[in-house]
Amino acid sequence: MLRQDFNRIDPKRRNVSDYRKKHFATPQFKDSQYPHRLNFYTQPPTADITIEQFEQWAIDRLRVLAELEACSFRNRTPAETAAHMEPILEKYLRLDSNSSGSSKILEQRQKDHYSHFILRLAFSSTEDLRRRFTRVETMLFRIRAEHDSPSEKADFAASLDLDWLEKVSDDEKFKYSAELASVAGPKKGPVEDESWYKVDWDRVPDLVQARRAFLRAGKAYVPAREQFSIVVGEFTTRLERQLELTARALPRLDEDDRLTPILNHLSKNFITPDSSYLASSTAPEGAQITAANIDNLSKHFPACMAHLHRSLRRDAHLKHFGRLQYTLFLKGIGLNLEECLIFWRTGFSKITEDVFNKEYRYNVRHVYGDVGGDSNRRSGGYSPYSCQKILTENPPGTGEAHGCPYRHFNMENLTILLQGMGVSDKSVLQGVQEDNERQRYHMACNRVFEHIHKAEMKKAKDEGIMTANQLETIVHPNEYFKRSYVLKNLGQDKDTKMEG
């Protein structure tokens, strides 16, 4: 009797449990069909994917969004942005049209769908992240829409339930014909021959700003040919609302322990994407990467490594994190272990051979994977630090020279460092200061790079030498060095190629 009472399930509890089981066992949808290339992302995906897909798809989309944000920071026009993003989208987030006949349409659209929702989870936690995510996702949607065929765009627009989109009557078109004609322009034909819609003006801010809509009593009168601007505005509005709902739900989410670190890492990487996710940095052809040549090569170093190099030459010493950051960078540019040991031994000129061997030699060998555990040896030691890692981990303390000067220096000391690198233009220094104030440290670094290499970059573009990878924003110190070296040596070797 007691056993029966103990095992008896309360009817109310049983009903709740059954409801939850049924609810999660039979989701309303599993595999989306994706009839359109464009997507409003109204329904979260529920089909199974691997943890590797989860991470890599999010990383690829982050790379695209970060590059779009860089275009915005550089004030590129929509046409320049579209041209710049074309090879990047092809590489990381390709989406073929229905008319292409591609066999990978479903695979591409699934990746696009999942990656959007993964980053939505990662970037909904703060207002700043939500605002930035909405802005760049809208830019991505607009670029895709502008490159879609008119018929496919029309099909997509027709699939949306835009019940607030009101068609302008013939009487209204006649009443406001003069005003509508001024918006349409002299070459667009009679106002009466075209369909017009009216919407709340704040749904089409881009048309209002460009004066491509007639405003009356809080409504924007928009010609049918501009209908897709209304769709873009609706995309933004819905995404903003969905991100707010996601933010409210985050504290209640019981995420998989494997996913939480990935989501946290992705949100941190919106400072600047981690270049370890991209192609590895290798030494450029023709470069003499030896201990004796590092002084000469240092003119191609980014500010972080230039400061470490000068500090080493000045003090004949660097503290632990400075040595680690710089050793990994030197390893990344192609300095082998033997030459690296020579470099540090000669650099630490104030200590004896015995002290160097006892206190420093092992650490250099460990970084290269020459000693240590089996896993360290198999992996070849540590990887060079990306900008993201330098920006977010182990900030420098008193007497330390590692870190990112754009983040960790005051403007006076940063100006002195940049002037030593050849940057004296006041407008560039002012731009760097503005970038730093907005925490766009990687953009400040790219601004300096583009100023120093302005002539060489123009030549590379004019001669068609720069490939898609070289057009991307630099997010790794080793990539900075590699690109600088190749650009500065374009005229010396006709066969020099800018490899990604």
C-alpha positions as a printed Julia matrix, in Angstrom:
500×3 Matrix{Float64}:
  0.0    0.0     0.0
  2.75   2.38    0.89
  4.64   1.42   -2.25
  1.6    2.07   -4.4
  1.06   5.5    -2.83
  4.75   6.34   -3.3
  4.74   5.42   -6.99
  1.44   7.04   -7.79
  1.83  10.02  -10.16
 -0.22  13.05   -9.37
 -2.73  13.57  -12.24
 -1.87  17.27  -12.57
  1.84  16.54  -12.71
  1.28  13.76  -15.2
 -0.63  16.09  -17.52
  2.12  18.71  -17.42
  4.81  16.12  -18.12
  2.84  14.6   -20.97
  2.26  18.02  -22.47
  5.94  18.92  -22.4
  6.94  15.57  -23.83
  4.45  15.89  -26.64
  5.41  19.5   -27.3
  9.11  18.79  -27.68
  8.77  15.42  -29.38
  6.76  16.72  -32.31
  7.91  20.2   -33.31
  5.83  21.96  -35.91
  8.67  21.91  -38.42
 11.99  20.15  -38.76
 13.43  20.67  -42.23
 12.67  23.99  -43.88
 12.21  24.02  -47.62
 13.44  27.61  -48.24
 11.38  28.51  -51.32
 13.07  31.91  -51.55
 16.69  33.05  -51.57
 15.78  35.89  -49.22
 14.71  35.18  -45.66
 13.04  37.16  -42.88
 14.12  34.5   -40.36
 10.72  34.4   -38.69
 10.91  30.72  -37.7
 13.9   29.31  -35.79
 15.4   26.13  -37.28
 14.88  22.83  -35.5
 16.59  20.21  -37.66
 19.7   18.48  -36.3
 23.18  19.78  -37.13
 26.59  18.85  -35.74
 28.44  20.93  -33.17
 31.12  21.51  -35.84
 28.51  22.93  -38.23
 27.07  25.06  -35.44
 30.42  26.68  -34.79
 31.75  26.96  -38.34
 28.55  28.33  -39.83
 28.41  31.02  -37.15
 32.07  31.87  -37.69
 31.58  32.25  -41.43
 28.62  34.57  -40.98
 30.49  36.59  -38.37
 33.28  37.13  -40.9
 30.75  38.51  -43.38
 29.06  40.78  -40.83
 32.37  42.09  -39.51
 33.44  43.0   -43.04
 30.12  44.75  -43.67
 30.65  46.75  -40.49
 34.14  47.66  -41.68
 32.65  48.97  -44.94
 30.29  51.12  -42.91
 33.12  52.47  -40.76
 35.04  53.39  -43.91
 32.03  55.24  -45.35
 31.97  53.16  -48.5
 29.06  53.82  -50.84
 26.44  51.08  -51.34
 27.96  50.3   -54.74
 31.49  50.1   -53.31
 30.26  47.93  -50.45
 28.46  45.55  -52.81
 31.54  45.19  -55.02
 33.78  44.67  -51.99
 31.47  42.06  -50.44
 30.88  40.0   -53.58
 33.96  37.74  -53.28
 33.6   37.55  -49.5
 29.99  36.38  -49.73
 31.03  33.92  -52.41
 33.62  32.5   -50.04
 31.77  32.42  -46.73
 28.01  32.65  -47.28
 27.07  31.95  -50.87
 23.37  31.89  -51.77
 22.39  30.8   -55.28
 19.11  31.9   -56.85
 16.26  29.54  -57.73
 16.96  30.05  -61.41
 20.63  29.03  -61.06
 19.83  25.32  -61.09
 22.42  24.78  -58.36
 22.3   21.46  -56.5
 23.51  23.16  -53.29
 20.6   25.58  -52.78
 19.14  23.71  -49.8
 22.55  23.31  -48.16
 23.4   27.0   -48.65
 20.08  28.24  -47.33
 20.18  25.96  -44.33
 23.59  27.34  -43.42
 22.31  30.9   -43.86
 19.25  30.17  -41.71
 21.13  28.51  -38.86
 24.03  30.97  -38.81
 21.63  33.9   -38.48
 19.89  32.38  -35.47
 23.14  31.32  -33.82
 24.48  34.86  -34.0
 21.11  36.2   -32.91
 21.56  34.24  -29.68
 25.14  35.46  -29.31
 24.38  39.14  -29.98
 21.06  39.74  -28.25
 22.43  40.19  -24.73
 23.19  43.93  -24.88
 21.62  46.9   -26.62
 24.87  47.74  -28.4
 25.25  44.25  -29.83
 21.59  44.15  -30.89
 21.91  47.51  -32.64
 25.09  46.51  -34.47
 23.69  43.12  -35.43
 20.5   44.67  -36.83
 22.47  47.23  -38.84
 24.8   44.76  -40.54
 22.11  42.1   -41.06
 20.02  44.76  -42.81
 23.01  45.66  -44.99
 23.41  41.99  -45.89
 19.7   41.61  -46.68
 19.76  44.72  -48.9
 22.82  43.56  -50.85
 21.2   40.2   -51.5
 17.91  41.81  -52.49
 19.59  44.14  -54.97
 21.27  41.18  -56.68
 18.11  39.05  -56.82
 16.14  38.86  -60.05
 13.0   41.06  -60.23
 10.73  38.01  -60.48
 12.23  36.29  -57.44
 12.09  39.51  -55.44
  8.44  39.93  -56.38
  7.66  36.34  -55.37
  9.33  36.87  -52.01
  7.52  40.17  -51.38
  4.22  38.51  -52.28
  4.9   35.78  -49.7
  5.06  38.37  -46.89
  1.92  39.33  -45.04
  2.32  43.1   -45.18
 -1.21  44.01  -44.17
 -0.14  47.57  -43.35
  0.89  48.22  -46.97
 -1.97  50.28  -48.41
 -2.4   50.87  -52.12
 -2.98  54.5   -53.13
 -6.34  55.03  -54.82
 -6.72  56.69  -58.21
 -8.39  59.66  -56.52
 -5.4   60.19  -54.24
 -2.98  59.85  -57.15
 -4.9   62.55  -59.01
 -5.12  64.78  -55.9
 -1.36  64.62  -55.24
 -0.23  64.15  -58.83
  2.16  67.12  -58.77
  3.85  65.99  -55.57
  4.07  62.38  -56.7
  5.48  63.45  -60.06
  8.25  65.38  -58.31
  9.2   62.2   -56.45
  8.92  59.99  -59.52
 11.04  62.29  -61.67
 10.47  63.57  -65.23
 11.52  60.35  -66.99
  9.31  57.95  -65.07
  6.1   58.48  -67.02
  2.68  59.69  -65.84
  1.91  59.2   -62.16
 -1.43  57.57  -63.01
  0.3   54.76  -64.94
  2.21  53.47  -61.92
  1.02  51.8   -58.75
  1.73  53.64  -55.5
  1.67  52.54  -51.89
  1.49  54.47  -48.65
  3.06  53.4   -45.39
  4.1   54.98  -42.1
  7.08  57.15  -42.98
  9.37  55.55  -40.37
  9.15  52.24  -42.21
 11.11  53.64  -45.16
 13.73  55.98  -43.66
 16.14  55.43  -46.57
 13.53  56.62  -49.1
 12.63  59.61  -46.95
 16.27  60.56  -46.55
 16.87  60.27  -50.31
 13.62  62.17  -51.06
 12.25  59.27  -53.07
  8.92  59.35  -51.23
  6.18  61.96  -50.79
  5.26  62.65  -47.15
  1.74  63.55  -46.11
  0.11  63.27  -42.66
  2.71  60.82  -41.37
  2.49  58.62  -44.44
  5.11  58.04  -47.11
  3.79  57.62  -50.66
  6.09  55.2   -52.43
  6.1   54.14  -56.11
  5.77  50.4   -56.75
  9.32  50.21  -58.13
 10.55  51.18  -54.64
  8.49  48.48  -52.98
 11.52  46.55  -51.91
 12.75  49.44  -49.8
  9.56  48.9   -47.82
 10.47  45.22  -47.5
 13.98  46.12  -46.27
 12.48  48.46  -43.68
 10.14  45.72  -42.52
 13.09  43.33  -42.22
 14.8   45.78  -39.87
 11.67  46.39  -37.8
 10.95  42.7   -37.33
 14.55  41.85  -36.5
 14.73  44.57  -33.84
 11.56  43.19  -32.24
 12.78  39.58  -32.43
 16.13  40.48  -30.85
 14.38  42.12  -27.92
 12.29  38.98  -27.4
 15.43  36.86  -27.56
 17.13  39.09  -24.99
 14.23  38.62  -22.58
 14.32  34.85  -23.05
 18.08  34.47  -22.59
 18.05  34.22  -18.77
 15.54  31.36  -19.01
 17.38  29.4   -21.66
 18.94  26.14  -20.56
 21.67  25.97  -23.2
 23.79  22.93  -23.92
 27.1   23.22  -22.03
 28.91  22.72  -25.32
 27.19  25.72  -26.92
 27.52  28.34  -24.2
 31.31  28.82  -24.63
 30.84  29.12  -28.39
 28.14  31.77  -28.04
 30.24  33.73  -25.54
 33.26  33.53  -27.82
 31.26  34.73  -30.82
 29.93  37.78  -28.97
 33.46  38.72  -27.9
 34.66  38.31  -31.47
 32.35  41.08  -32.65
 35.12  43.4   -31.43
 37.09  42.0   -34.35
 36.74  38.53  -35.88
 39.37  35.99  -34.89
 41.7   35.42  -37.82
 42.53  31.94  -36.62
 39.2   31.11  -38.21
 40.58  32.22  -41.58
 43.51  31.05  -43.64
 46.68  30.65  -41.61
 49.34  33.31  -42.01
 52.49  32.14  -43.73
 55.72  33.88  -44.69
 55.63  35.71  -48.03
 57.84  34.4   -50.81
 61.29  35.95  -51.02
 61.38  37.21  -47.44
 64.59  36.42  -45.56
 63.2   35.44  -42.17
 66.33  35.2   -40.04
 67.32  36.53  -36.63
 69.76  38.94  -38.23
 67.06  40.36  -40.53
 64.32  41.04  -37.97
 65.42  44.67  -37.5
 64.99  45.24  -41.22
 61.67  43.4   -41.36
 60.28  45.32  -38.39
 59.24  48.2   -40.66
 56.44  45.87  -41.81
 55.25  45.17  -38.26
 51.9   46.39  -36.89
 51.99  48.79  -33.95
 51.7   46.03  -31.32
 54.75  44.15  -32.62
 56.68  47.3   -33.48
 56.32  48.39  -29.84
 57.48  44.99  -28.57
 60.48  45.06  -30.89
 61.52  48.56  -29.86
 61.04  47.75  -26.19
 63.27  44.7   -26.57
 65.98  46.7   -28.33
 65.77  49.46  -25.72
 65.67  47.33  -22.56
 67.3   44.1   -23.77
 64.39  42.35  -22.05
 60.64  41.67  -22.24
 58.4   40.28  -19.53
 56.58  36.94  -19.88
 53.48  37.93  -21.87
 55.5   40.24  -24.09
 57.93  37.41  -24.9
 55.05  35.04  -25.56
 53.14  37.43  -27.83
 56.25  38.38  -29.78
 57.66  34.84  -30.05
 54.38  33.58  -31.49
 54.32  36.44  -33.97
 57.89  35.68  -35.09
 56.98  32.02  -35.4
 54.0   33.03  -37.53
 56.04  35.11  -39.97
 58.3   32.12  -40.6
 61.18  32.4   -38.14
 62.27  28.83  -37.33
 63.11  27.61  -33.84
 66.89  27.77  -34.23
 66.78  31.34  -35.54
 64.28  32.34  -32.86
 66.63  31.12  -30.12
 69.43  33.14  -31.7
 67.16  36.19  -31.87
 66.22  36.03  -28.19
 69.75  35.22  -27.04
 71.2   38.24  -28.84
 68.22  40.37  -27.78
 68.78  39.57  -24.1
 72.3   40.95  -24.33
 72.59  41.92  -20.66
 72.38  38.39  -19.28
 74.81  35.48  -19.42
 74.49  32.4   -21.6
 73.86  30.28  -18.53
 70.98  32.47  -17.31
 69.4   32.46  -20.76
 69.6   28.68  -21.03
 68.12  28.16  -17.56
 65.33  30.76  -17.63
 64.3   31.38  -21.25
 65.41  28.7   -23.73
 62.84  26.08  -22.64
 59.9   28.51  -23.01
 60.83  29.33  -26.61
 61.17  25.62  -27.44
 57.81  24.94  -25.78
 56.06  27.59  -27.9
 57.38  25.85  -31.02
 56.25  22.41  -29.82
 59.83  21.13  -29.5
 59.31  20.15  -25.86
 56.35  19.57  -23.56
 53.55  17.03  -23.6
 52.65  14.83  -26.55
 49.69  17.02  -27.49
 51.89  20.12  -27.6
 54.41  18.38  -29.82
 51.78  16.96  -32.15
 50.13  20.35  -32.58
 53.44  22.11  -33.25
 53.14  24.32  -30.21
 51.03  27.47  -29.88
 49.41  29.53  -32.64
 50.2   33.24  -33.16
 47.81  35.57  -31.36
 45.05  37.2   -33.37
 43.95  40.81  -32.82
 40.92  39.53  -30.92
 43.05  37.58  -28.47
 45.48  40.47  -27.97
 42.59  42.86  -27.36
 40.7   40.76  -24.86
 43.22  38.68  -22.9
 45.96  39.55  -20.38
 45.94  43.37  -20.47
 49.44  44.83  -19.84
 50.45  46.08  -16.43
 53.26  48.37  -15.31
 56.51  47.63  -17.12
 54.87  45.3   -19.65
 54.95  45.93  -23.39
 52.41  43.42  -24.76
 48.79  44.11  -25.7
 47.33  46.42  -28.37
 48.61  50.02  -28.4
 45.33  51.24  -29.9
 43.49  49.94  -26.85
 46.06  50.11  -24.06
 47.98  53.35  -24.85
 46.81  56.87  -24.14
 46.58  59.02  -27.25
 49.83  60.88  -26.52
 51.91  57.71  -26.33
 50.08  56.18  -29.3
 50.82  59.26  -31.4
 54.53  59.01  -30.58
 54.53  55.34  -31.59
 52.66  56.0   -34.85
 54.92  58.9   -35.75
 57.86  56.53  -35.31
 56.14  54.25  -37.83
 55.89  57.11  -40.34
 52.39  58.43  -39.6
 52.4   62.21  -39.3
 49.18  63.12  -41.16
 46.91  64.93  -38.67
 43.73  63.66  -40.33
 44.91  60.06  -39.94
 45.81  60.6   -36.29
 42.43  62.25  -35.71
 40.72  59.28  -37.36
 42.66  56.9   -35.12
 41.54  58.82  -32.06
 37.9   58.68  -33.18
 38.19  54.94  -33.87
 39.64  54.37  -30.4
 36.91  56.39  -28.72
 34.36  54.11  -30.4
 36.39  51.01  -29.46
 37.06  50.23  -33.13
 40.67  49.31  -32.48
 41.11  47.03  -35.48
 39.76  49.79  -37.72
 42.35  52.22  -36.31
 45.06  49.68  -37.16
 43.69  49.26  -40.68
 43.51  53.03  -41.09
 47.22  53.28  -40.29
 48.05  50.39  -42.63
 46.14  51.95  -45.53
 47.87  55.3   -44.96
 51.35  53.78  -44.86
 50.69  51.62  -47.93
 48.48  54.03  -49.85
 50.6   54.17  -53.02
 51.28  50.44  -53.1
 47.62  49.56  -52.58
 46.61  51.79  -55.47
 49.17  50.13  -57.7
 48.05  46.65  -56.63
 44.42  47.49  -57.36
 45.17  49.19  -60.69
 47.19  46.2   -61.87
 44.64  43.67  -60.62
 47.09  42.01  -58.22
 44.91  42.14  -55.1
 42.6   39.16  -54.65
 39.49  38.82  -52.5
 41.49  37.89  -49.41
 43.69  40.97  -49.71
 40.63  43.22  -49.85
 39.41  42.02  -46.47
 40.03  43.92  -43.26
 43.21  42.87  -41.47
 42.41  41.12  -38.18
 45.72  39.43  -37.43
 49.23  40.85  -36.8
 50.81  38.19  -39.02
 48.5   39.08  -41.88
 49.49  42.75  -41.4
 53.16  41.83  -41.79
 52.57  39.58  -44.76
 50.48  42.1   -46.66
 52.86  44.95  -45.86
 55.88  42.99  -47.07
 54.23  41.95  -50.32
 52.92  45.45  -51.08
 56.27  47.12  -50.39
 58.04  44.61  -52.66
 55.64  44.63  -55.62
 58.06  46.53  -57.83
 61.05  44.31  -57.04
 59.58  41.01  -58.19
 57.16  40.89  -61.08
 56.13  37.4   -60.06
 55.17  38.43  -56.52
 51.61  37.35  -55.75
 49.42  38.35  -52.86
 48.35  34.94  -51.64
 45.47  34.61  -49.14
